[in-house]
Amino acid sequence: MSHTAAGRPSTGTETWVRSALDLLSAVPGVRRVGVALVEGGGRRLSFTASDRDHRSDIDWCEVDAYDDVPLNNTVRTGRLIAGSLETLAGRYPEFVKGQDSATRALASVPLLAAGQVMGGFVLFYTSRQSFSDRQLTELRRLGEQLGVDLHRRHRTRALPERSSAETPMPAGARVSIQAIAPELRAVATARQFVRSTLMAWHIQGERLDVAVLCVSELVTNAIIHTVAGCEVRLMLHHAVLTLSVRDGGTDDHGTRTSTDDPLAVYGRGLQLVDLVSDRWGAHLDPEGMTVWCELDLT
């Protein structure tokens, strides 16, 4: 498994991983625990294990999410993988060859929350396991329990560190700002905010529908691609409506070092915005990314 030094996850995440390692190490028959968390849009994982020195800080390393090992495959697919080393040797020969004689079986389990794979954990057992339906059900329950707790800790960074309200506004502009929580169901809140605000500004018909669509796509992508909420700003000035969504950043801004190709960051949602808006752009700073688009009303 190739790896490099990884950037430190947030303090809340490190607290979570200490608790998770303690909980999983207490599972009967387990001698070692590994935990991997999704970073960089799923292209890499931050990995740590119970046999590392965590007396001061958690010892993380960065691994390629596409390495062909059980834990990485679990994170990519959301599937639980379990069996004796003999059983797994046919599928993962190099991985099994690298294990010491004290390990006889392993289970790789996804961390699930809000329908998303947050990462995964792997348990190394000192003896062969039956992996009965009851045992597998309990492992899945642990994955869901830990995943929900991890998701809850991520949500504590609910808003961008710097508000759109701090950006200077043109004289005479009408502006409205709404904070959006870091959960996909909050996209409906963003849509309702846009609709009610623009109707109050006497903007209706096709332009209203396009504005709602653009904000919906940008907010959805901001929530999916960061661990924080976002902020929607509407500005009406000289018959131009500017819609902007500012996110709270990722745990590692190195994953988004350039806005030369924002489509690579925001994918198909921004392709749609590009198609229906008159102009759009993106700006990355040390505290987050702002993606905006404009609609001409004349």
FIMI-771663 format. One record per residue (C-alpha): residue in one letter; x, y, z. Coordinates in Angstrom, 2 decimals. Layout:
<atoms>
  res        X        Y        Z
    A        X        Y        Z
...
</atoms>
This chain:
<atoms>
  res        X        Y        Z
    M     0.00     0.00     0.00
    S     1.60     3.24    -1.13
    H     1.34     6.13     1.31
    T     2.65     9.59     2.13
    A     2.34    11.89     5.10
    A    -1.20    13.23     5.40
    G    -2.53    16.56     6.54
    R    -4.03    16.45    10.02
    P    -7.84    16.07    10.09
    S    -9.78    18.40    12.35
    T    -9.61    18.19    16.15
    G   -13.15    16.82    16.26
    T   -12.18    14.04    13.87
    E    -9.11    13.13    15.92
    T   -11.28    12.89    19.03
    W   -13.64    10.65    17.09
    V   -10.87     8.35    15.84
    R    -9.46     7.83    19.35
    S   -12.91     6.78    20.53
    A   -13.42     4.58    17.45
    L   -10.08     2.79    17.90
    D   -10.89     2.10    21.56
    L   -14.35     0.77    20.71
    L   -13.21    -1.45    17.85
    S   -10.15    -2.77    19.69
    A   -12.55    -4.15    22.31
    V   -14.31    -6.39    19.76
    P   -13.58   -10.01    20.81
    G   -10.65   -11.60    19.00
    V    -9.40    -8.36    17.42
    R    -5.66    -7.67    17.64
    R    -5.38    -4.62    15.40
    V    -7.72    -1.97    13.97
    G    -7.27     0.27    10.94
    V    -9.42     3.31    10.06
    A    -9.55     5.13     6.72
    L   -11.42     8.41     6.08
    V   -12.33     9.79     2.66
    E   -10.36    12.84     1.56
    G    -9.84    14.70    -1.72
    G   -13.23    13.89    -3.21
    G   -12.60    10.17    -2.73
    R    -9.28    10.02    -4.60
    R    -7.31     9.38    -1.43
    L    -7.81     8.18     2.12
    S    -6.36     9.28     5.44
    F    -5.37     6.08     7.27
    T    -4.36     5.29    10.84
    A    -4.20     2.17    12.97
    S    -4.39     1.11    16.61
    D    -0.74    -0.04    16.73
    R     0.62     3.44    15.96
    D     1.89     5.94    18.52
    H    -1.07     8.21    19.30
    R     0.15     9.56    22.64
    S     0.28    13.17    21.40
    D    -1.37    13.38    17.95
    I    -3.02    10.78    15.75
    D    -0.43     9.33    13.35
    W    -2.11     9.61     9.92
    C    -0.79     8.64     6.53
    E    -2.26     9.24     3.10
    V    -3.08     6.27     0.86
    D    -4.30     5.96    -2.70
    A    -8.02     5.11    -2.57
    Y    -7.56     2.88    -5.62
    D    -4.98     0.56    -4.04
    D    -6.41    -2.94    -4.41
    V    -6.78    -3.90    -0.74
    P    -9.93    -4.86     1.23
    L   -10.37    -1.60     3.17
    N    -9.95     0.65     0.13
    N   -12.40    -1.48    -1.87
    T   -14.90    -1.28     0.99
    V   -14.67     2.53     1.01
    R   -15.08     2.74    -2.77
    T   -18.01     0.31    -2.99
    G   -19.70     0.54     0.41
    R   -19.55    -3.28     0.71
    L   -18.48    -5.24     3.78
    I   -15.62    -7.65     3.02
    A   -14.85   -10.44     5.51
    G   -13.11   -13.81     5.56
    S   -10.10   -15.81     6.62
    L    -6.74   -14.90     5.10
    E    -6.84   -18.16     3.18
    T   -10.19   -17.21     1.67
    L    -9.03   -13.69     0.81
    A    -5.70   -14.78    -0.67
    G    -7.22   -15.56    -4.07
    R    -8.59   -12.02    -4.41
    Y    -5.85   -10.10    -2.58
    P    -2.65   -12.18    -2.87
    E    -0.16    -9.33    -2.31
    F    -2.09    -7.92     0.62
    V    -2.41   -11.32     2.33
    K     1.27   -12.04     1.74
    G     2.14    -8.89     3.68
    Q     0.21    -9.91     6.82
    D     2.01   -11.46     9.80
    S     1.23   -14.90    11.18
    A    -0.77   -13.52    14.11
    T    -3.61   -12.46    11.80
    R    -5.97   -15.26    10.74
    A    -9.03   -13.35     9.51
    L   -10.22    -9.81     8.85
    A   -13.38    -7.77     8.32
    S   -13.50    -4.52     6.36
    V   -16.58    -2.43     7.14
    P   -17.89     0.85     5.61
    L   -18.60     3.92     7.74
    L   -22.04     5.04     6.56
    A   -24.00     8.22     7.27
    A   -26.75    10.08     5.38
    G   -26.46     7.59     2.52
    Q   -22.75     8.33     2.03
    V   -19.58     6.34     2.69
    M   -17.48     8.43     5.08
    G   -14.66     5.90     5.22
    G   -14.20     2.44     6.65
    F   -12.52     0.33     9.32
    V   -10.72    -3.00     9.18
    L   -10.47    -5.51    12.01
    F    -7.59    -8.01    12.15
    Y    -8.52   -11.18    14.12
    T    -6.20   -13.60    15.89
    S    -8.37   -16.61    14.96
    R   -10.60   -17.74    12.13
    Q   -14.13   -16.30    12.32
    S   -17.45   -17.81    11.30
    F   -18.75   -14.40    10.13
    S   -22.29   -15.54    10.76
    D   -25.25   -13.39     9.76
    R   -25.47   -12.17    13.36
    Q   -21.77   -11.21    13.44
    L   -21.97    -9.42    10.09
    T   -25.10    -7.56    11.20
    E   -23.28    -6.36    14.31
    L   -20.29    -5.20    12.24
    R   -22.60    -3.23     9.93
    R   -24.28    -1.68    12.97
    L   -20.89    -0.56    14.27
    G   -20.11     0.98    10.87
    E   -23.38     2.92    10.88
    Q   -22.99     4.01    14.51
    L   -19.46     5.31    13.97
    G   -20.35     6.85    10.61
    V   -23.25     8.84    12.05
    D   -21.06    10.09    14.90
    L   -18.33    11.13    12.46
    H   -20.88    12.92    10.27
    R   -22.21    14.77    13.32
    R   -18.71    15.98    14.22
    H   -18.16    17.19    10.64
    R   -21.34    19.21    10.86
    T   -19.95    21.33    13.68
    R   -18.22    23.35    10.93
    A   -21.63    24.40     9.69
    L   -20.91    27.79     8.14
    P   -18.19    29.43     6.04
    E   -15.54    31.09     8.17
    R   -15.94    34.36     6.29
    S   -19.44    35.54     5.44
    S   -20.51    36.96     2.10
    A   -21.80    39.92     4.09
    E   -18.18    41.05     4.49
    T   -17.86    41.56     0.71
    P   -18.45    45.19    -0.33
    M   -21.73    45.74    -2.20
    P   -22.33    48.23    -5.04
    A   -24.28    51.33    -4.06
    G   -27.99    50.81    -4.60
    A   -27.81    46.99    -4.83
    R   -30.47    44.82    -3.24
    V   -28.88    41.95    -1.31
    S   -30.20    38.98     0.65
    I   -28.10    36.28     2.35
    Q   -29.12    32.88     3.73
    A   -27.02    30.32     5.65
    I   -27.56    26.70     4.58
    A   -26.96    23.72     6.86
    P   -24.51    20.94     5.81
    E   -27.12    18.37     4.84
    L   -28.69    17.58     1.49
    R   -32.24    18.13     2.71
    A   -31.26    21.79     3.30
    V   -31.14    22.26    -0.50
    A   -34.92    22.68    -0.28
    T   -34.36    25.57     2.15
    A   -32.05    27.24    -0.38
    R   -34.62    26.85    -3.17
    Q   -37.39    28.33    -1.04
    F   -35.14    31.24    -0.01
    V   -34.41    32.09    -3.65
    R   -38.02    31.78    -4.72
    S   -39.47    33.90    -1.91
    T   -36.75    36.57    -2.16
    L   -37.01    37.00    -5.92
    M   -40.80    37.10    -5.85
    A   -40.51    39.91    -3.27
    W   -38.19    41.64    -5.75
    H   -40.83    41.16    -8.47
    I   -38.73    38.67   -10.44
    Q   -40.94    35.91   -11.81
    G   -41.33    33.50   -14.72
    E   -38.40    31.87   -16.49
    R   -35.70    33.95   -14.79
    L   -37.05    32.94   -11.39
    D   -37.04    29.25   -12.32
    V   -33.50    29.47   -13.73
    A   -32.26    31.19   -10.57
    V   -33.79    28.48    -8.37
    L   -32.20    25.79   -10.55
    C   -28.74    27.39   -10.44
    V   -28.71    27.85    -6.69
    S   -30.04    24.32    -6.17
    E   -27.16    22.85    -8.20
    L   -24.48    25.00    -6.56
    V   -25.70    24.34    -3.02
    T   -25.96    20.60    -3.68
    N   -22.38    20.50    -4.90
    A   -21.09    22.66    -2.04
    I   -22.60    20.28     0.51
    I   -21.37    17.15    -1.26
    H   -17.80    18.35    -1.83
    T   -17.09    19.94     1.55
    V   -17.57    19.02     5.19
    A   -19.36    22.26     6.00
    G   -22.49    24.18     5.18
    C   -22.64    27.08     2.77
    E   -24.07    30.55     2.33
    V   -26.27    31.78    -0.51
    R   -26.17    35.44    -1.55
    L   -28.58    37.06    -3.98
    M   -27.76    40.50    -5.38
    L   -29.85    42.58    -7.77
    H   -28.07    45.55    -9.34
    H   -28.79    47.36   -12.62
    A   -31.08    44.58   -13.91
    V   -28.42    41.89   -13.31
    L   -29.12    39.16   -10.77
    T   -25.99    37.65    -9.22
    L   -26.32    34.33    -7.40
    S   -23.35    33.17    -5.33
    V   -22.73    30.18    -3.08
    R   -19.83    30.28    -0.66
    D   -18.80    27.03     1.01
    G   -16.91    26.55     4.25
    G   -13.98    24.77     2.68
    T   -12.64    21.24     2.91
    D   -10.45    19.77     5.61
    D    -7.58    20.05     3.12
    H    -7.55    23.06     0.80
    G    -4.72    21.46    -1.11
    T    -7.37    19.42    -2.90
    R    -8.66    22.58    -4.61
    T    -5.62    24.66    -5.45
    S    -6.90    26.26    -8.63
    T   -10.08    27.53   -10.19
    D    -8.69    27.24   -13.71
    D   -11.15    24.39   -14.15
    P   -14.02    24.76   -11.65
    L   -15.91    22.12   -13.61
    A   -13.43    19.59   -12.25
    V   -14.40    20.65    -8.74
    Y   -18.16    20.92    -9.10
    G   -18.81    18.50   -11.98
    R   -22.10    18.23   -13.82
    G   -23.93    20.71   -11.59
    L   -21.73    23.55   -12.78
    Q   -22.01    22.35   -16.38
    L   -25.75    22.94   -16.06
    V   -25.19    26.37   -14.52
    D   -22.84    27.19   -17.40
    L   -25.57    26.24   -19.85
    V   -28.46    28.27   -18.39
    S   -26.75    31.36   -16.93
    D   -25.30    34.35   -18.78
    R   -21.97    34.34   -16.95
    W   -20.36    32.41   -14.10
    G   -17.08    32.16   -12.24
    A   -15.39    30.84    -9.11
    H   -12.96    32.20    -6.55
    L   -10.88    30.16    -4.11
    D    -9.32    31.69    -1.00
    P    -7.77    30.16     2.15
    E   -11.18    29.92     3.86
    G   -13.37    28.46     1.13
    M   -14.67    28.73    -2.41
    T   -17.28    31.06    -3.87
    V   -19.03    30.05    -7.09
    W   -21.27    32.66    -8.73
    C   -23.40    33.12   -11.80
    E   -25.28    36.05   -13.33
    L   -28.65    36.33   -15.04
    D   -29.49    39.35   -17.18
    L   -33.06    40.47   -16.52
    T   -33.48    42.73   -19.56
</atoms>
